[in-house]
């Protein structure tokens, strides 16, 4: 049983749980709230002490005794209206699953339909299920506690048999008033009894909410969002196509009040000023919508990958969960979400997908340390990480190889890459590959890095890349079709952020939903990559057609040479 007062409890730890090398900001965790046992609860046969001071007091989710590195996002309304069809909802769940996410927070309990939980069960998505009390000292308190608890009783009875529900939460950003908090505790204990109840989303064994504005990506590896963070966000501008589909042409450029209707604000948690300032510092002020979107996608990818790689960097010491605010929008939005209301996926989606790979190689942006992440239940031995560092002129500046064993459910740190002396060459391109003992590629990663933000302007001078795209004839996968696309960089310059878009040749409209195995990919000269695209044809649809663009890849409609 959770026994938490309305204003919370504060418990000082007997000793500093963090090793000396951790930042001092991490040592201040005792200022947050903590859950406690009811009197005498420590004597229960179901309670045992865990000797794991690395986790401090943070929440760890376990399923059947297996701890889960919780990575996902907040989900509000399904759409602007309720009674949303399964057909409308299902692509969102598939997109979450394909992004390697494993948890959805039903924010303030806005999803109340059986279909939501059915799909979560089917797609293996854990559900953090809120009740309906919103932000303490900001929104009003529930005025009829008896009615609130009666509704809670019905909700628990109706949905408790869905295995996707992993926990219940009483309030968004605060703790419910005592009569409701105690009532929820009793209802969950008696009607369910199999799941944890947290009174708060950000004050009980959890990291505080935010930040929501653009941050230096290196900070996610050090001081930001350690422990279990339920809400963290940054701007995530939608694709050019999605933006054009939702904003009238006269309002598309320059930004105006219509942008604000789609969550592009200049104040509060959603203030985009730091994001715009970073774009201008790194690449120069945008001159058109197309130029702005191209530059925004570069930041989208880097910052969202860093959010989850930062969690990986200190997995279980003390990081146990990180959830985006948000992942799914009910309204055409250009802030926070990693996918669009129409199922389109911007660069942030693929940055998250890359960082959340079950087996993953990464670079710590705070110190350039090499890390291998293995969140599977199998130990991997005899691995090798190869890192090659190039200049923009494609000159090899550093080659580094390290052997790794990757224990199950852990992050393993190797040695650091000595990049500082190399920054005199300008922007560095770092290609990392993780292979098993037989030479099979398990994971790769690509970074563009500079000594300071202004130095990224050198990317503006990167020559146009020569990219060739071929595709196989469609293969039937159940009711869907799969097209395998091969991208080759045949030029002498790296090709950054190559984006494919599947179109209906008859109408020119995007084919959505479409599930890309990867996108916004970067290739060094001579490299190639295969991408699969799964989609469904609709009546009257013309032949699928591909378009390509990228940071230094000229935009165009491809005449795709199909190979069998």
N, C-alpha and C positions, 0 to 999 in steps of 0.2 A: 504494500500500500504506500502511496505517495502522500506525505503529510507536509504541505507547504502553505504557509500563511499568505494572505493577500499581498503583503509587501515583501514576501520572500524571506529566506534565511541566509545568513552569511556564516560560513564555517572556515576558520583559518586552518590550513593544513599543518600537520605536525612538523613538516620539513619541506624545503623547496624540492618539488618533484622533478625539476628539469636539470639536466647536466649543465656544467659550467659554460660549455660552448654555445648554448642557446641564447638568443637575444634576450635582453632584460625585459622587453615587452611581454615575452612569453611567461615570465615569472610572476606576472600580476594577475594570473587567472583567478586567485582567491577573491577578487573583488566582485565576482559574479555570483549568481544564486546557485544553490545546490539542493538537490532532492534529498530526502531523508526517509528512513524507515519509521513506521509507527512505533510507539514505545513497545519494547520487547521483541521487535522484529528481528533484531540481530541474533536472537536465539532460535529462530525458525530453522528447521531442517532444510528448507529450500534456499537458504541464504549462505553463501560462503565468500570469504575474502579472496580477492584476486591480487596476487603479487605482481602488479604491473604499474609501476609508478610513472612509466613513460606516458601513459594515457592520462595522467593527472585525474581530473574528475569528469572528463568528457564522455558523452554518450557513445556507446558502441552498440550497433545493431547486430544481433546474431539470429540466424535462422537454423533451427535444429543443431544448435551448438557451434555453427560455423559463422565466424564474424564476417561481415560484409563491408567492404569499402564502399560506402554509400555515395554515389555520384549521380546527380540528377537535377531536377528543377521544380519550381513552383508552377502550378497550373490553376488558373482562376476559372472564369466561366468558359464553358465549351464554345459558346457562340453568343451573339447578342440576344438570342432567345433560347429558351430551354426546349426540352423534348428533341434533342439533337439525335439524328439517326445514327445507327451503327456505321452505315456507309460513310458518313461524314467524319465520325470519330476515329475509325480504325487507322487511317493513314498517320494520324498523330502518334499513335502508339507504336506503329512500325518504325516511324522516323526516330522516336526515342530509342527504341531497341537497336536500330542500326547505328546510332551514335554511341553505342556502348554504354548507355546510361542504364541505371537499374532501379531508380526510385523517383516517384512523382509525389509531390506534396499537394494534396487536395486542399488548396488554400481557402481558409475560412469555410470549409465544407460546402463549397459552391456546387460541386458535382453531386447530384443526389439520385442519379439514375442507375439502374442495374447494369446497363450497357457499359458504363464507365468501369465498373468493377469486373465485369465479365472479360473485357478486353485486357485489363491489367493482369488478371489471372492467366489469360492465354499467352500474353507476350512476356510473362515473367517479370513484370514491373512491380516492385514493392510500392505500397501506398502509405504515405504518412497522412493520416486522416484527421483533419481539423474539425472541431466543432465551430460554432458561429460567433464567438465573441471576438471582436476585432480590437485594434490597438488600445491598450490601457492608457488613460489620461489623454486620449485623443478622440476616440469614438465613445458613444454613450454606452452605459452599462445595460445589460438586459433588464427590462422593467418587470418582467413576469417570470421569475426563476422557476416556478412550478411548471409553466408551459414549456420553458426551455428544457427542463429535465425530462418532461414527458416526450418531447421531440427527440431528445438524445436517447431515451430508452427505445423508441421505435427504430431509430437509426442503427443502434447497436444490434438489436434483434434482427433487423432486416439484412444487414451486411456482414455480420460476424463470421459467417461461414465462408467468406471469400478469403482464400489463403494469401491474396495479395496484400491485404491490410496488415501492416507490420507494427503499427502503434497508433494510439489516439492522442490528440493534443487539444487542450482546453481552450487556449487563447492565442491569438496572434499578438506577439510582442507585449507581453504582460502576463498576469496571472488572474484567472477569474475571481470574482468576489467569493468570499468563503462559502456561502450557501450553495453556489453552483459548483465550485471546485470540489467541495466535500461530496456533493451529490454525484458528480461525474466519477469521482474515485470509487464510490460505493457501487454505482451502476456497472462500471467496467469490471470491477472485482467480482460482482455476483453474476452478471449476465455473460461475461466473456471469460476473464480470468486467465487468458493465454497471452495477453499482449501488455506491453508497457504503456502507462499513461504518463504523459508529460503535461503539466499544467501550462507551460509556456513554450513558445517557439524560439525564444532567444535568451532566456534568463535562467534556465534550470539545466545545468550540465551542458550548456550550449554556448557557442560564440554569439556575441551580439550581432544584430542585423547590419548589413552593409559591408563595405561601401558600395555605392551605386554609380559612381562617376568613374571616368577614366583614371587608371592608376598606372604608374610605372610597372611594367610586367615583372621586373625583378623582385618587387615587394611581395608578390604572391608566394615566393619561395622562402620568405623570411618572416615578416611581421604580420602579414594580412591573413585573417581567416584560419588561424590554427585551431585545432580541435575539431568540433563539429559545427559547421557553418550552414545555417538553413537558408539564408538569403545573402547572395552577393551578386552584383551586377555591374555592367559597363555598357556603353553604347554599342549597338549592333545594327548598323544600317542595313536595310533590306537590299535585295538585288535590284539592279537597275530596272529589270523587267517588272518586278513586283511593285516597285515604287511608281512606275509609270502607269500601271494598271489601276492604282488606287488614288492617284492625285491628278486632278485636271491639268491639262497641258499648260495653261497660262500660269499655274502656280508651281510648276516644277522647278523653276529657277528664275531668280535667286530665291532662297528660303523666305517664306512669308508665314502668315498666320495659319494657312492650311497645313503646313508642316507641323505646327504646334498641335493641330487636331490629331495628328498621328504621332504624338508623344515626342516631338522634337522641341524641348523646352530650354529656357535659359535661367532657371532658378530651381531651388529645392533639390531633392534627391536625384532628379533627372536632368540636372544642369549639364548641358552638352559643351559648355565653354572649355573645360579642360581637354576634351576630345578634339575640338576644333583647333585649339592652340597647338596640340601635339601634331595634328596634320600639317599645320602651317610650318611648324618648326622642322619637321622631318622632310616634307616634300614641297612646301610652298603653298600659298593660298590656292584654293580650287578656282578654276576659270569657267566651269560649266558643270551641269549635273553629272555628265559622263565622267569628267575629271574628278569630281568630288567622290562619286561612288567608287571609282577605281582606287583612290587613295584610302577611302574609308575601309575598304575590304582588307587592305594590308594590315591596318590596326585591328580590325575585327579578328583576324586569324591569330595574330601574335598574342593579344591580350586574353582571348578566351582559351587558347592552348595553355597559356601560363597559369590561369586559374586552377586548372586540374593537374598540370604538371607540378605546380606548387604544393598541392595536396600530396601527390606522389612522393615528393622529395622528402617528406617527413611522415610517411605512412606509419601509423600506429605509434608515432613518437613526436607529437601526440595526435596527428590528423586521422580522423575516422569518418568524416563525411563532409561533402561540399555540394551545395545545391544552388543553382542559378536562380536569380530573380530576373527573368522568368524563362520558361522554355516554349510555351505555347500561347500565342495571342488569339483572342477572339475578335480582334479588330486590327486592321492594317496598321502596323506599328513599326517604328524605326529606332526603338530603344529597348535594350535588354534581350529581347527574344532571339533565339538562334535559328528560328525558322519562321516562315510567314503564315498568315492566316490561310493563304491559298496553297500551302504545302511547299512553297519554294524554299530553298536552303542557301543562305549566304555563307561567307567564308568562316564566320564564327562557328557555324555548325560543324564544319570539317576540322577546325582547330580543336574543338571539344572531342570529336570522334577520334582524332589522332591521339590526344593525350590520354583518353580513357581506354585505349587498347588493353586487353587482358595481359598481353606480353608486350612490353614497350621499352624503347630506349630513348633517353632524353638527356638534355643538357640543363644544368641548373643555371639560370640566367643571373643569379646573384654572385656566383663564384666560378662558373664554367666547369663544374664537376660533372662527371659522367655517371649516370644512374641507370640501372636496369630494374624495371618494375615487373613483378610477376604476381598478379592477383588471382591466379588459378590455384587449384589445390594440389598441383603437381610440382615437385622440385625439378629444376632444370640445371643440368651440369654440363661442363665443357663448352660453354658459350664463348663467343668472341665479339667484342665491339670494335669496329674500325671507324675512325673519324678522320675525314679528309677536309682540310681547310684551304679554300681557294680565294684568290683575289677576284675582283670583277673582270679582270683580263684573263681569267681562267688559268692563272698560274698557281700550281700547287705550293702552298706555303708550309703545310704541316701534315704529316701522316702519323696517326697514333693508333696502336692496337692494344687492347686490354683483354685478358681472360676473365671470365665471370662464371660463378655458380650462382644461380638465382633460386633461393629457397622459396617454397610455396608461400603465398600470401605475404609478400614482403617487398621492400625496395632495398636494393643493394648498391652502395656507393663505390665507385672506383676512384681513380686519380683524376686530377683536374687537367684540363687543356690549358696550356700556357698561351693565351690569346693576346694578352696585353701588349707584348712587343710587336705583334703582327698588325695592330691597328694603324701603324704608320703607313700600311699599304692601302688604307681606306676601308670601305665596307668589306667584311669577310663573309664568305658563304661556307657554311659548315654542313657537310653531309655525313650522317651517322648511319651505320648499318649494324644490326644485331643478327648473328648467324649461329646456328647450332653446330655441333661437332662435324656434321656431314656437309656443312656449307650451305644449308637451307636458310634462306632469309626469313627471319621471324618478325622483324620490325625495322623500319627506317624512319628517319626524321631529317628535316632540313631547316636551317636557321639562316637569316641574314642579320648580321651583328655589326655594330659600329661603336666607336669609343664614346660618342655622345649623340644626342638626338639630332643635332644639326648636321652631323656627318652623313646621315641617311640620304641627304639631298644628292649624294653621288649616284644614287639609284636612278635619278632622273636622266642621267647620261648613259644608262645601260642601253646598248644598241638593240634594235628590234630583233627579236628571236625568229629563227626559221623553224616553224613547227609543222610537222606533217601528221595528219590524222587519217587512220583507216579504221574500218569497222566490219565486223562479221555480219552475215545475214542473221536476221532475228531467229532466236531459238525459243520454242514454246516452253514455258515453265508453268504448268497448270493453266490457269486462265490468263496468265500474264505473258509478256514477251521479254526476252533479254537480248540486248545488243552489247557486244563486247567491242570496246573502242581502244585502239592502240595509238598513243601519242608519242611521237619521236621528236627530239630536239636535234635537228641536223645542222644547226648553225654553230657559231664560234662563241656565242654568249649564253649565259644561263637564261632560262625562260622562267619567270616568276609568276606564281598565282594563275596558272592556266585554268580557265573555267569553261566547261562544256555546258551547253543548254540544248535540250531536246525540244524541237518545234514540230508542229503540224504544218507540213508544207502547203496544205490547202488554205489554211486560215492565217498562218504565221503566228498562232498562239502557242504558248508553252504547253507541253504535254505534262500535266500534273495530276496526281502525284507521280513522281519519277524517283527511283531510289538509286543513287549513284554510289558505287563502292568507294569512291573518293572523288574529290573535286578541288579546285583551287590548288592544283599540284605544281611543284617547282622541279625543273629538270636541268641538270648540268649538260653542257655540250656532249652529244653522243649518247645520252641516256634516253630511255623509253619507259613507258608505264602503260599497263592495261587497266582499263576501267570498265566495269560492267554497269549497265543501266537497265533496270527492270521497270516496266511500265505496262499499262493496259490500254489497248486501243478502244476507241469509242465509235459508235455509228457515225458514218460520214467523215471520219478522220482521214486526212491525206497521208502520204508516205512520211514517216518520221525523218526529220532533217536536223542536222547538228549545226550549232554556231559555236564559235570559239572566241575568246578574248583573254586578256591577262594584263599584268603590269606592263610588260614590254612585248606583248603579243598582239599584233594588229587585229582589230575586230573584223569578223567576216562570217558569212554563211558558207559552210563547207559543202563542196560536192564530194561526198564520202564514197571512196572506192570500197565496195563491199567485198569481203573475202569469205569463202565458205570454209 
